[in-house]
Amino acid sequence: MQIYLNETPIEVKKYTCLFALRKQYSENADLLIVNGYPATADQEINSGDHVVMIQRGEQPSAEELEVLMMARHTPGVHEKIKRGCVGIAGAGGLGSHVAIALARVGIGQLNIVDFDVVEPSNLNRQQYFIDQIGMPKVIALQNNLRRINPGTKVNIFNQKVVPENIAEFFGEVDILVEAFDAAEQKAMLTNYFLCNFPDKFLVAASGIAGYEASNTIRTTKISERFYLCGDGVSAAEPGRGLMAPRVGIAAHHQANAVLQLLLNGSAE
């Protein structure tokens, strides 16, 4: 019968067991994953099963890393994610979190646009490090993403988003993530994108400041191709700043909406 060992099809005998398979192919493997789930006990392997064997502490190649990431997804899911192309407008608190979440799940391509540099005040909520202060955010973020998943193609543009360049940056994406701070920038991008790209999805955010209850942040379907993440109310103001927990929650709502749209065509 045929099974998939580290995503490579092989022929094995019927009634093959997991531990016997390990002894034959990867005796030093100490983490075994069957159909996306870690296995702690021996079990029979069936035709079509996906088995991954990992030796802890061993740094994989880029190809091996992709196989290991695929192993934690339900078979068939990774292929859809790998084909996905997502635009991210803004590489601050929202954008940097979204980019990292999508790279970790194995997204195929990210187009990231921002014109700002990393500042000390960014470190309270954005995915950067002290030694990156002064660097353009898109370059710093690209470096961080390469360390997480070199298999994700990351296109960066160190420019300000204006109506005249939106098509250049985001014309090829399946989904655009709006990750700006300023309300006028959010409105500009949302209106232009929805009017000029009616066949693409937009996932935006509004109302993410402060430290109110986590569950007030929600993903809401505004129209057929427009989703909004946040509470829709809490703007940054004196006494209510942008803080890592709620910014991160909203950003992961956005990333999860992107994942749902790529896999299901809907984020409901």
ZAROLO-606952 format. One line per field, with one value per residue (C-alpha): residue in one letter; z, y, x. Coordinates in nm, 2 decimals, always signed. Example, Ala and Ser with C-alpha at 12.3 -4.5 7.8 and 13.67 -1.06 7.14 Angstrom:
BEGIN
r <- (A|S) .
z <- (+0.78|+0.71) .
y <- (-0.45|-0.11) .
x <- (+1.23|+1.37) .
***
This chain:
BEGIN
r <- (M|Q|I|Y|L|N|E|T|P|I|E|V|K|K|Y|T|C|L|F|A|L|R|K|Q|Y|S|E|N|A|D|L|L|I|V|N|G|Y|P|A|T|A|D|Q|E|I|N|S|G|D|H|V|V|M|I|Q|R|G|E|Q|P|S|A|E|E|L|E|V|L|M|M|A|R|H|T|P|G|V|H|E|K|I|K|R|G|C|V|G|I|A|G|A|G|G|L|G|S|H|V|A|I|A|L|A|R|V|G|I|G|Q|L|N|I|V|D|F|D|V|V|E|P|S|N|L|N|R|Q|Q|Y|F|I|D|Q|I|G|M|P|K|V|I|A|L|Q|N|N|L|R|R|I|N|P|G|T|K|V|N|I|F|N|Q|K|V|V|P|E|N|I|A|E|F|F|G|E|V|D|I|L|V|E|A|F|D|A|A|E|Q|K|A|M|L|T|N|Y|F|L|C|N|F|P|D|K|F|L|V|A|A|S|G|I|A|G|Y|E|A|S|N|T|I|R|T|T|K|I|S|E|R|F|Y|L|C|G|D|G|V|S|A|A|E|P|G|R|G|L|M|A|P|R|V|G|I|A|A|H|H|Q|A|N|A|V|L|Q|L|L|L|N|G|S|A|E) .
z <- (+0.00|-0.05|+0.23|+0.25|+0.46|+0.51|+0.22|-0.02|-0.14|-0.06|-0.08|+0.25|+0.35|+0.48|+0.86|+0.90|+1.24|+1.32|+1.53|+1.28|+1.01|+1.23|+1.28|+0.91|+0.78|+1.07|+1.38|+1.56|+1.51|+1.84|+1.72|+1.51|+1.34|+1.18|+0.96|+1.14|+1.50|+1.72|+1.80|+2.14|+2.10|+1.83|+1.59|+1.26|+0.95|+0.68|+0.31|+0.23|+0.58|+0.60|+0.85|+0.94|+1.14|+1.32|+1.51|+1.77|+1.77|+1.41|+1.19|+0.87|+0.52|+0.36|+0.18|+0.49|+0.69|+0.44|+0.48|+0.86|+0.84|+0.61|+0.87|+1.12|+0.88|+0.77|+0.44|+0.15|+0.34|+0.29|-0.08|-0.08|+0.17|-0.03|-0.34|-0.16|-0.22|+0.04|+0.05|+0.37|+0.37|+0.68|+0.87|+1.22|+1.51|+1.29|+0.98|+1.14|+1.35|+1.05|+0.84|+1.10|+1.16|+0.78|+0.74|+1.02|+0.85|+0.52|+0.30|-0.04|-0.10|+0.09|-0.06|+0.22|+0.19|+0.45|+0.43|+0.81|+1.01|+1.34|+1.64|+2.01|+2.07|+1.82|+2.04|+2.28|+2.02|+1.69|+1.59|+1.58|+1.80|+1.96|+1.71|+1.43|+1.55|+1.26|+0.99|+0.74|+0.88|+0.56|+0.55|+0.92|+0.88|+0.57|+0.77|+1.05|+0.82|+0.65|+0.98|+1.05|+0.71|+0.42|+0.20|+0.20|-0.08|+0.07|-0.17|+0.01|-0.10|+0.12|+0.00|+0.11|-0.02|-0.24|-0.49|-0.78|-0.66|-0.51|-0.83|-0.86|-0.50|-0.46|-0.81|-0.80|-0.44|-0.35|-0.03|+0.10|+0.47|+0.57|+0.86|+0.89|+1.20|+1.05|+0.99|+0.67|+0.53|+0.62|+0.45|+0.14|+0.09|+0.17|-0.07|-0.35|-0.32|-0.30|-0.59|-0.82|-0.72|-0.67|-0.72|-0.43|-0.05|+0.19|+0.56|+0.76|+1.13|+1.34|+1.72|+1.87|+2.14|+2.51|+2.73|+2.74|+2.73|+2.46|+2.34|+2.23|+1.93|+1.66|+1.29|+1.11|+0.75|+0.62|+0.26|+0.03|+0.01|+0.30|+0.66|+0.96|+1.27|+1.60|+1.83|+1.58|+1.86|+2.07|+1.90|+2.04|+2.27|+2.59|+2.85|+2.59|+2.38|+2.14|+2.34|+2.24|+2.37|+2.19|+1.88|+1.86|+1.91|+1.63|+1.40|+1.46|+1.38|+1.05|+0.98|+1.07|+0.84|+0.56|+0.63|+0.62|+0.30|+0.13|+0.24|+0.24|+0.05|+0.35|+0.70|+0.87) .
y <- (+0.00|+0.36|+0.61|+0.95|+0.96|+1.32|+1.40|+1.16|+0.87|+0.52|+0.17|-0.03|-0.37|-0.39|-0.40|-0.18|-0.02|+0.33|+0.22|-0.04|+0.23|+0.45|+0.17|+0.12|+0.48|+0.71|+0.53|+0.85|+1.03|+1.13|+1.31|+1.12|+1.29|+1.10|+1.29|+1.61|+1.48|+1.39|+1.02|+0.90|+0.53|+0.27|+0.24|+0.07|+0.27|+0.27|+0.33|+0.71|+0.81|+1.10|+1.02|+1.27|+1.18|+1.45|+1.45|+1.72|+1.98|+1.91|+2.22|+2.13|+2.25|+2.49|+2.19|+1.98|+2.27|+2.30|+1.93|+1.96|+2.26|+2.06|+1.78|+2.00|+2.09|+1.86|+1.69|+1.91|+2.23|+2.33|+2.33|+2.59|+2.81|+2.78|+2.91|+3.22|+3.57|+3.83|+4.20|+4.39|+4.77|+4.88|+4.70|+4.83|+4.66|+4.50|+4.44|+4.29|+4.05|+3.95|+3.89|+3.67|+3.47|+3.40|+3.31|+3.06|+2.89|+2.87|+3.14|+3.14|+3.51|+3.84|+4.19|+4.43|+4.81|+5.07|+5.39|+5.42|+5.32|+5.12|+5.35|+5.28|+5.35|+5.07|+4.80|+4.81|+4.63|+4.57|+4.26|+4.42|+4.42|+4.68|+4.62|+4.70|+5.06|+5.30|+5.03|+5.07|+4.85|+4.65|+4.55|+4.46|+4.26|+4.08|+3.98|+3.85|+3.66|+3.49|+3.36|+3.22|+3.07|+3.11|+2.94|+3.24|+3.48|+3.83|+4.13|+4.47|+4.83|+5.11|+5.36|+5.53|+5.39|+5.63|+5.57|+5.59|+5.29|+5.06|+4.85|+4.82|+4.69|+4.48|+4.42|+4.05|+3.96|+3.73|+3.92|+4.27|+4.33|+4.70|+4.76|+5.14|+5.36|+5.68|+5.69|+5.88|+5.63|+5.34|+5.51|+5.59|+5.24|+5.07|+5.29|+5.27|+4.89|+4.79|+5.01|+4.91|+4.54|+4.41|+4.05|+4.06|+4.04|+4.32|+4.25|+4.57|+4.67|+4.93|+4.98|+4.80|+5.05|+5.02|+4.71|+4.64|+4.29|+4.07|+3.93|+4.28|+4.23|+4.05|+3.97|+4.12|+4.06|+4.41|+4.31|+4.01|+4.08|+4.31|+4.20|+4.42|+4.31|+4.50|+4.65|+4.94|+5.20|+5.22|+5.46|+5.56|+5.87|+6.00|+5.72|+5.47|+5.38|+5.11|+4.81|+4.47|+4.24|+4.39|+4.49|+4.13|+3.99|+4.21|+4.12|+3.75|+3.80|+3.95|+3.66|+3.40|+3.57|+3.55|+3.18|+3.11|+3.30|+3.11|+2.78|+2.83|+3.15|+3.29|+3.41|+3.35) .
x <- (+0.00|+0.11|+0.16|+0.34|+0.66|+0.77|+0.53|+0.71|+0.50|+0.64|+0.52|+0.49|+0.35|-0.01|-0.03|+0.28|+0.31|+0.44|+0.74|+0.85|+0.83|+1.05|+1.31|+1.33|+1.35|+1.45|+1.56|+1.67|+1.34|+1.19|+0.88|+0.63|+0.33|+0.05|-0.21|-0.12|-0.13|+0.17|+0.17|+0.28|+0.21|+0.25|-0.03|-0.12|-0.05|-0.32|-0.31|-0.29|-0.16|+0.08|+0.36|+0.63|+0.94|+1.14|+1.47|+1.44|+1.72|+1.82|+1.79|+1.61|+1.68|+1.42|+1.26|+1.25|+1.11|+0.82|+0.75|+0.75|+0.51|+0.28|+0.28|+0.10|-0.18|-0.46|-0.34|-0.44|-0.45|-0.09|-0.11|-0.39|-0.20|+0.12|-0.06|-0.19|-0.06|-0.15|-0.08|-0.02|-0.05|+0.14|+0.42|+0.34|+0.16|-0.10|+0.10|+0.40|+0.19|-0.02|+0.29|+0.46|+0.14|+0.10|+0.46|+0.43|+0.14|+0.33|+0.18|+0.33|+0.38|+0.35|+0.36|+0.44|+0.44|+0.54|+0.76|+0.84|+1.15|+1.16|+1.15|+1.19|+0.82|+0.73|+0.87|+0.58|+0.36|+0.54|+0.74|+1.09|+1.40|+1.62|+1.90|+1.66|+1.59|+1.65|+1.60|+1.31|+1.03|+0.99|+1.36|+1.36|+1.04|+1.16|+1.47|+1.26|+1.03|+1.33|+1.44|+1.10|+1.01|+1.25|+0.99|+0.76|+0.84|+0.84|+0.82|+0.88|+0.82|+0.96|+0.70|+0.39|+0.06|-0.13|-0.41|-0.16|+0.05|-0.21|-0.24|+0.13|+0.17|-0.15|-0.29|-0.18|-0.28|-0.57|-0.64|-0.53|-0.48|-0.53|-0.29|-0.27|-0.29|-0.44|-0.81|-0.77|-0.52|-0.76|-1.05|-0.84|-0.72|-1.05|-1.25|-1.00|-0.95|-1.31|-1.41|-1.12|-1.07|-1.43|-1.31|-1.06|-1.10|-1.01|-0.95|-0.93|-0.91|-1.07|-1.10|-0.80|-0.67|-0.65|-0.68|-1.05|-1.19|-1.03|-1.37|-1.49|-1.26|-1.44|-1.43|-1.74|-1.84|-1.92|-1.99|-1.93|-1.56|-1.49|-1.42|-1.34|-1.16|-1.17|-1.44|-1.50|-1.49|-1.17|-0.93|-0.59|-0.62|-0.47|-0.51|-0.59|-0.28|-0.20|-0.08|+0.06|-0.22|-0.52|-0.32|-0.20|-0.55|-0.69|-0.40|-0.45|-0.82|-0.70|-0.46|-0.72|-0.97|-0.71|-0.66|-1.03|-1.07|-0.79|-0.92|-1.30|-1.37|-1.54|-1.44|-1.78) .
***
